[in-house]
Amino acid sequence: MRNPAKYQQFVAGVFSMVGLLASGLSAGAAPQTFTAYKGATPTIDGTLSPGEWSDAAFINGLSGWKEECRVANNAADLSLTCYIKHDDTCLYFAYDVTDNIIYGVDTPRWVGAGSDSATVHKLDSTGWAWYGDGVELMIDAANASSMSGPAGNGSSWKMVCSTHKSRLYGFASGGLLEGAPASALSAYQTWITTQAMKAAVRLKPASEGRGYVIEWKIRGNPCLQIGNGQFWSGSSGARTMGMNLEIEDLDQLADSAGWMGFRHIANWIGGNKELMSEWGSLVIDPGNNPSNAARDKPASAPGQFSISGNRMSIRGSLDYRIALQDTRGRTVCRFDGRGGAHYSIPEKLPAGSYLVTGAIDGKKIETSTAIVR
C-alpha cells in the first residue's frame, strides 16, 4: 500500500496559471502523489472562468511524465495544466491543454495501416475510446494498489474524455466515453447518462493558443467507493486513492512513426498504467488549499518583470505564466517558460488597454498596460 505520510510537498517555484493561483507540482518520476483540497464548486461548462479554479492544486506541464511514444516538439505541440479539487460531494478536474492540431477536427479521423476504422471508432466495447486527442483518468478509490487493472466499478475505474467523440453526443461533440475494462461498459454508461460523471469540452481557438479545455465532475456516490457500501464524501476525512492521468495526442498520420494506434504522443504520470500498484496517489484533503492564504492578493515580482510599450521583459525565474487580456476579459496572448526572456507584443494585437495577469515564481501579477501602434 502507498504511504500517504511520504507524499511529496508541492514546490513553490511552480505556483502559476494565467489569472489563477494555487499550489502546483510538475509531474516527475513515478510514483507521484498529488493533493485535492476543498474548494468552491465549479461550473462544468468547459470555460475556466476567472478565479474559478484558484483554490485548486494543479499539475503544471509534462516534465517527467512517462512517455510511450515521443516527447512533444514544443509547448505548442502539447502542454497542459491540470487542476484538482473537491467540494465534499464531488471530485473535480480541469485540463487546460495546448495542442496545435486537434485530431478529427483539424484532421480527418484517420487510422493507421492495419487498423479497421469501422472498429476503432465504434462507440461500444470493441471501439477504442481513447483514440484521438483527449485525456484518460484512472482512479483506485479503494486504494487497493493491486497488481491488476481497475475493477470497473466505484472502487476502481478508467474513463476517457475525448475532444472529438462522446457517449452523449456521438461524433457531434467531445465528452465522456467508457474506458477499461470492457465488462464495465454498462455501469460506466449509467454514470454518464445520470451525470454521476459529467464533463464539458471546449476547443480553444488560435487566439487562445490552439488546444482544448476539459472540466470534469465525479460524484462520490457512486463513483468513489472506499469500502463495502461506503463512498467518499467530505465526512470521510483525509483519504488516499490511487490515481493515474494520461494525455493522448494524435496529429497527422505521418507524425505517428508507427506507434501503437499510430499516436503522436501519449504521456501519463504513473508507472505501468495497466497495474494499479504503479499508479500515483491522490490525497483528498478536507481542508482548504494552504497556499491561498499567502498568495490571494496580487503582488509584483520586483526585479523580475517589466513591460514597456510593446516589449515585455522577464528576468531569471523558476517558472512564469503570463497572459494579456483585452477589455472584454478574453486572453489574447500568452507567455510561458522558465528563466529569463524578452518578448515583443505581437503586431496583430490592436492598440489599446490590456490587463496583464499570471504568476512568476509563485507571485501573482495583475497590472494594466497600453499597446501603442
C-alpha positions as CSV (number, residue, x, y, z in Angstrom):
1,M,0.0,0.0,0.0
2,R,1.1,3.6,-0.6
3,N,2.2,5.5,2.5
4,P,0.5,8.9,2.4
5,A,2.9,10.2,5.0
6,K,5.6,10.2,2.4
7,Y,3.9,12.2,-0.2
8,Q,5.9,14.9,-1.9
9,Q,5.5,18.6,-0.9
10,F,4.3,20.9,-3.6
11,V,7.2,23.0,-5.0
12,A,6.7,26.8,-4.5
13,G,8.5,27.6,-7.7
14,V,5.8,26.1,-9.9
15,F,2.8,28.1,-8.5
16,S,1.5,29.6,-11.7
17,M,-1.5,29.8,-14.0
18,V,-2.9,32.6,-16.1
19,G,-5.2,34.6,-13.8
20,L,-5.2,31.9,-11.2
21,L,-3.1,31.0,-8.2
22,A,-2.8,27.6,-6.4
23,S,-0.3,25.1,-5.2
24,G,1.1,23.0,-8.1
25,L,3.6,20.3,-9.0
26,S,5.2,19.3,-12.2
27,A,4.8,15.5,-12.5
28,G,8.2,13.8,-12.1
29,A,9.4,10.2,-11.6
30,A,6.7,7.8,-10.7
31,P,5.0,7.2,-8.4
32,Q,3.7,10.7,-7.7
33,T,1.4,12.0,-5.0
34,F,-0.9,14.9,-5.5
35,T,-3.5,16.6,-3.3
36,A,-7.1,17.7,-3.8
37,Y,-8.2,20.4,-1.4
38,K,-11.7,21.6,-0.6
39,G,-12.8,24.5,-2.8
40,A,-15.8,26.2,-4.4
41,T,-18.0,24.2,-6.7
42,P,-17.0,24.9,-10.3
43,T,-19.4,25.2,-13.3
44,I,-18.8,22.3,-15.7
45,D,-19.0,24.2,-19.0
46,G,-15.5,24.0,-20.5
47,T,-14.6,27.6,-19.5
48,L,-12.1,28.3,-16.9
49,S,-13.7,31.5,-15.5
50,P,-11.5,34.0,-13.6
51,G,-11.0,32.7,-10.0
52,E,-13.0,29.5,-10.6
53,W,-10.0,27.2,-10.0
54,S,-7.8,29.5,-7.9
55,D,-8.4,27.3,-4.9
56,A,-7.3,24.1,-6.6
57,A,-4.0,22.4,-6.6
58,F,-2.5,21.9,-10.0
59,I,-0.1,19.8,-12.1
60,N,1.9,22.1,-14.4
61,G,3.5,20.8,-17.6
62,L,4.5,17.4,-18.9
63,S,8.1,17.3,-17.5
64,G,8.8,13.9,-16.0
65,W,5.6,12.2,-17.3
66,K,6.1,8.7,-18.7
67,E,6.3,8.8,-22.5
68,E,5.1,5.9,-24.6
69,C,5.7,7.5,-28.0
70,R,7.8,10.6,-28.1
71,V,8.5,13.9,-26.4
72,A,6.4,16.9,-27.5
73,N,8.3,19.0,-30.1
74,N,7.5,22.2,-28.1
75,A,4.8,23.7,-25.8
76,A,2.5,24.4,-28.8
77,D,2.7,20.8,-29.9
78,L,1.4,19.6,-26.5
79,S,1.4,21.1,-23.0
80,L,-1.1,21.3,-20.2
81,T,-2.1,22.4,-16.7
82,C,-4.4,20.1,-14.7
83,Y,-6.4,21.4,-11.7
84,I,-7.8,19.2,-8.9
85,K,-10.2,20.0,-6.0
86,H,-13.3,18.8,-4.3
87,D,-16.4,20.3,-2.6
88,D,-17.2,17.5,-0.1
89,T,-19.6,15.8,-2.6
90,C,-17.7,15.6,-5.9
91,L,-14.1,15.5,-7.1
92,Y,-13.3,17.9,-9.9
93,F,-10.6,18.0,-12.5
94,A,-9.9,20.7,-15.2
95,Y,-7.4,20.4,-18.0
96,D,-6.1,23.4,-19.9
97,V,-4.3,21.8,-22.9
98,T,-2.3,23.5,-25.6
99,D,-2.3,21.3,-28.8
100,N,-1.7,22.7,-32.2
101,I,-3.6,20.0,-34.2
102,I,-6.9,18.5,-32.9
103,Y,-7.5,15.1,-34.3
104,G,-10.9,14.6,-36.0
105,V,-11.4,18.4,-36.1
106,D,-8.3,19.8,-37.8
107,T,-7.7,16.4,-39.5
108,P,-9.8,13.6,-40.9
109,R,-10.5,10.7,-38.5
110,W,-7.7,8.6,-40.0
111,V,-6.5,5.3,-38.6
112,G,-3.1,3.7,-39.2
113,A,-2.4,0.8,-41.6
114,G,-3.7,-2.5,-40.3
115,S,-6.4,-0.9,-38.2
116,D,-10.1,-1.0,-39.0
117,S,-11.7,2.5,-38.9
118,A,-15.1,0.9,-38.5
119,T,-14.0,-0.8,-35.3
120,V,-11.6,1.8,-33.9
121,H,-14.4,4.4,-33.9
122,K,-17.3,2.2,-32.7
123,L,-18.9,3.6,-29.6
124,D,-19.2,0.3,-27.9
125,S,-16.9,-2.2,-26.1
126,T,-15.0,-3.1,-29.3
127,G,-14.1,0.5,-30.1
128,W,-11.0,2.5,-29.0
129,A,-12.5,5.2,-26.8
130,W,-9.0,6.7,-26.2
131,Y,-8.3,7.1,-30.0
132,G,-7.8,10.7,-30.7
133,D,-6.9,13.8,-28.6
134,G,-8.1,13.8,-25.0
135,V,-7.4,12.5,-21.5
136,E,-7.8,9.3,-19.6
137,L,-8.4,9.4,-15.8
138,M,-7.8,6.3,-13.7
139,I,-8.9,6.2,-10.0
140,D,-8.4,3.5,-7.4
141,A,-10.8,4.9,-4.8
142,A,-10.4,1.9,-2.5
143,N,-6.6,2.3,-2.7
144,A,-6.2,-1.4,-3.3
145,S,-2.9,-0.8,-5.2
146,S,-3.2,-4.3,-6.7
147,M,-1.2,-5.9,-9.4
148,S,-4.1,-5.7,-11.8
149,G,-6.1,-3.2,-13.7
150,P,-9.3,-1.4,-12.5
151,A,-12.4,-3.4,-11.4
152,G,-14.8,-1.3,-13.4
153,N,-16.9,-0.1,-10.6
154,G,-16.8,2.6,-7.9
155,S,-13.8,1.0,-6.2
156,S,-11.5,1.4,-9.3
157,W,-12.1,2.6,-12.9
158,K,-10.7,4.1,-16.0
159,M,-12.7,6.7,-18.0
160,V,-11.9,8.7,-21.1
161,C,-12.8,12.3,-22.2
162,S,-12.3,12.8,-25.9
163,T,-12.2,16.0,-27.9
164,H,-14.0,14.5,-31.0
165,K,-16.5,11.9,-29.8
166,S,-18.6,11.1,-26.7
167,R,-21.3,8.8,-25.3
168,L,-23.9,11.6,-25.1
169,Y,-23.2,13.3,-28.5
170,G,-21.7,10.7,-30.7
171,F,-19.3,12.4,-33.2
172,A,-21.0,15.8,-32.9
173,S,-19.1,16.8,-29.8
174,G,-16.4,15.7,-27.4
175,G,-17.1,14.4,-24.0
176,L,-17.0,11.3,-21.8
177,L,-16.6,7.7,-23.0
178,E,-16.2,4.4,-21.2
179,G,-12.7,3.1,-20.5
180,A,-11.5,-0.3,-19.3
181,P,-12.4,-2.9,-18.5
182,A,-14.9,-3.6,-21.4
183,S,-17.1,-5.5,-19.0
184,A,-17.9,-2.2,-17.2
185,L,-19.4,-0.6,-20.2
186,S,-23.0,-0.7,-18.9
187,A,-22.0,0.7,-15.4
188,Y,-19.9,3.4,-16.9
189,Q,-22.7,4.4,-19.3
190,T,-25.0,4.8,-16.4
191,W,-22.6,7.2,-14.7
192,I,-22.5,9.3,-17.8
193,T,-26.2,9.3,-18.6
194,T,-27.2,10.1,-15.0
195,Q,-24.4,12.7,-14.7
196,A,-22.8,11.0,-11.8
197,M,-19.8,11.8,-14.0
198,K,-20.1,14.9,-16.2
199,A,-17.5,16.6,-18.4
200,A,-17.6,19.5,-20.8
201,V,-15.1,20.0,-23.6
202,R,-14.3,23.3,-25.3
203,L,-12.0,23.6,-28.3
204,K,-9.8,26.7,-28.0
205,P,-9.3,29.0,-31.0
206,A,-5.9,30.1,-32.2
207,S,-6.4,33.4,-30.4
208,E,-6.2,31.5,-27.1
209,G,-3.4,29.1,-28.3
210,R,-5.0,26.2,-30.2
211,G,-6.0,23.3,-27.9
212,Y,-8.8,22.5,-25.6
213,V,-10.3,22.8,-22.1
214,I,-11.9,19.9,-20.2
215,E,-13.8,20.3,-16.9
216,W,-14.8,17.0,-15.2
217,K,-17.1,16.3,-12.2
218,I,-17.0,12.9,-10.4
219,R,-19.7,12.4,-7.8
220,G,-18.5,10.5,-4.7
221,N,-21.5,8.2,-4.7
222,P,-21.5,6.0,-6.8
223,C,-18.1,6.7,-8.4
224,L,-15.7,6.7,-5.4
225,Q,-16.3,3.6,-3.3
226,I,-13.8,3.5,-0.5
227,G,-15.1,0.3,1.2
228,N,-18.1,-2.1,1.4
229,G,-21.1,0.1,0.9
230,Q,-19.0,3.2,1.7
231,F,-18.5,6.1,-0.7
232,W,-16.2,9.1,-0.3
233,S,-17.7,12.3,0.9
234,G,-16.4,15.3,2.9
235,S,-17.1,13.4,6.1
236,S,-14.6,10.7,5.1
237,G,-11.7,12.8,6.4
238,A,-8.3,12.7,4.6
239,R,-8.3,9.8,2.1
240,T,-5.6,8.5,-0.2
241,M,-6.6,7.0,-3.5
242,G,-4.7,5.6,-6.4
243,M,-4.6,7.9,-9.5
244,N,-3.2,8.0,-13.0
245,L,-3.6,10.6,-15.6
246,E,-2.9,10.1,-19.3
247,I,-3.0,12.5,-22.2
248,E,-3.3,11.4,-25.8
249,D,-2.3,13.3,-28.9
250,L,-2.8,12.3,-32.5
251,D,-1.8,14.7,-35.2
252,Q,-1.2,13.7,-38.8
253,L,-0.6,10.0,-39.8
254,A,2.9,11.0,-41.0
255,D,3.8,12.1,-37.4
256,S,2.9,8.8,-35.8
257,A,6.1,6.9,-36.6
258,G,4.1,3.6,-36.3
259,W,3.5,3.7,-32.5
260,M,0.6,1.7,-31.0
261,G,-2.5,3.2,-32.6
262,F,-0.3,5.4,-34.7
263,R,-0.3,8.0,-31.9
264,H,1.9,11.1,-31.9
265,I,2.2,11.5,-28.1
266,A,0.9,9.5,-25.1
267,N,2.1,10.5,-21.7
268,W,1.0,9.6,-18.2
269,I,2.1,10.3,-14.6
270,G,2.3,6.8,-13.1
271,G,4.3,3.7,-13.9
272,N,2.6,0.8,-15.8
273,K,-0.9,2.2,-16.4
274,E,-2.3,-1.4,-16.5
275,L,-1.2,-2.1,-12.9
276,M,-2.8,-0.1,-10.1
277,S,0.2,-0.8,-7.9
278,E,2.2,1.5,-10.1
279,W,-0.2,4.4,-10.3
280,G,0.4,7.6,-8.4
281,S,-1.6,8.7,-5.3
282,L,-4.3,11.3,-4.8
283,V,-4.7,12.6,-1.2
284,I,-8.1,14.1,-0.7
285,D,-7.6,16.7,2.0
286,P,-10.7,18.0,3.8
287,G,-9.1,21.4,4.4
288,N,-8.7,24.4,2.1
289,N,-5.6,24.9,-0.1
290,P,-3.0,26.4,2.4
291,S,-1.3,28.2,-0.4
292,N,-4.2,30.5,-1.0
293,A,-3.9,32.4,2.3
294,A,-0.4,33.7,1.5
295,R,-1.0,34.2,-2.2
296,D,-4.5,35.6,-2.6
297,K,-3.6,39.2,-3.3
298,P,-1.9,40.5,-6.4
299,A,1.7,41.3,-5.9
300,S,4.6,42.5,-8.0
301,A,7.7,40.4,-8.8
302,P,10.4,43.0,-8.0
303,G,13.3,42.9,-10.3
304,Q,11.8,40.1,-12.4
305,F,9.1,41.6,-14.6
306,S,8.7,44.8,-16.6
307,I,6.6,45.9,-19.6
308,S,7.3,49.0,-21.6
309,G,5.4,50.0,-24.7
310,N,5.3,46.9,-26.9
311,R,8.1,45.0,-25.2
312,M,7.9,42.7,-22.1
313,S,11.0,41.5,-20.2
314,I,11.2,38.7,-17.7
315,R,14.4,38.2,-15.8
316,G,15.7,35.0,-14.3
317,S,12.9,33.0,-12.7
318,L,12.0,29.4,-11.9
319,D,8.7,29.5,-13.7
320,Y,6.3,32.0,-15.3
321,R,2.9,32.0,-17.0
322,I,1.7,35.4,-18.1
323,A,-1.3,36.4,-20.2
324,L,-2.6,39.5,-21.8
325,Q,-6.4,40.0,-21.6
326,D,-8.4,42.5,-23.7
327,T,-11.1,44.8,-22.3
328,R,-13.7,42.0,-22.7
329,G,-11.7,39.6,-20.5
330,R,-10.5,37.4,-23.4
331,T,-7.0,36.0,-23.3
332,V,-5.3,37.2,-26.5
333,C,-1.7,36.3,-25.8
334,R,0.3,34.0,-23.5
335,F,3.9,33.8,-22.4
336,D,5.0,30.6,-20.6
337,G,8.5,29.4,-19.7
338,R,11.4,29.3,-17.3
339,G,14.5,31.5,-16.8
340,G,14.7,34.9,-18.5
341,A,13.2,36.2,-21.7
342,H,12.3,39.2,-23.8
343,Y,9.1,39.3,-25.8
344,S,7.7,41.7,-28.4
345,I,4.0,42.1,-28.2
346,P,2.5,40.5,-31.3
347,E,1.8,43.0,-34.1
348,K,-1.6,41.5,-34.7
349,L,-2.9,42.9,-31.4
350,P,-4.5,46.3,-31.9
351,A,-3.6,49.4,-29.9
352,G,-5.4,49.8,-26.6
353,S,-5.5,48.9,-23.0
354,Y,-4.8,45.3,-21.8
355,L,-4.7,43.5,-18.4
356,V,-1.5,41.6,-17.6
357,T,-2.2,38.6,-15.3
358,G,-0.4,35.5,-14.2
359,A,2.4,34.5,-11.9
360,I,6.2,34.5,-11.7
361,D,7.8,32.1,-9.1
362,G,4.5,31.9,-7.1
363,K,3.9,35.7,-7.0
364,K,0.7,36.8,-8.6
365,I,0.9,39.6,-11.2
366,E,-2.0,41.8,-12.1
367,T,-1.4,45.1,-13.8
368,S,-2.6,47.1,-16.8
369,T,-0.6,48.2,-19.8
370,A,-1.3,50.0,-23.1
371,I,-0.2,49.0,-26.5
372,V,0.6,51.9,-28.8
373,R,0.9,51.3,-32.6
